[in-house]
Amino acid sequence: MFDSEATAEKIRAILEKEFQPVELIIDDQSHHHVGHKSAGGGGHFFVTLKSARFNGLSPIARQRLVIESMGPMMDREIHALSMKCMPV
């Protein structure tokens, strides 16, 4: 069974470690997608992340870094990850 709170905490731990964010907000939007068959049991999250690691990177490069940092979670615990990634 999917545990969105536990997944949100895993996301937070990874992002804090990888990006040392100045700002980090994780909005669990999974409850909006209850019964969404294609979700495969994973959650829907919106992340607002502000980090010096994004300085000089294009918006798509910032998002790629975040997706890569999630690793295998993107195959299981996370069905959708929307994000706003900002440089400092």
HELIX and SHEET records of a PDB file:
HELIX    1   1 SER A    4  PHE A   19  1                                  16    
HELIX    2   2 SER A   30  HIS A   33  5                                   4    
HELIX    3   3 LYS A   37  ALA A   39  5                                   3    
HELIX    4   4 ALA A   52  PHE A   54  5                                   3    
HELIX    5   5 PRO A   59  MET A   70  1                                  12    
HELIX    6   6 GLY A   71  ASP A   75  5                                   5    
SHEET    1   A 3 GLU A  23  ASP A  28  0                                        
SHEET    2   A 3 GLY A  43  LYS A  50 -1                                        
SHEET    3   A 3 ILE A  78  MET A  86  1                                        
END                                                                             
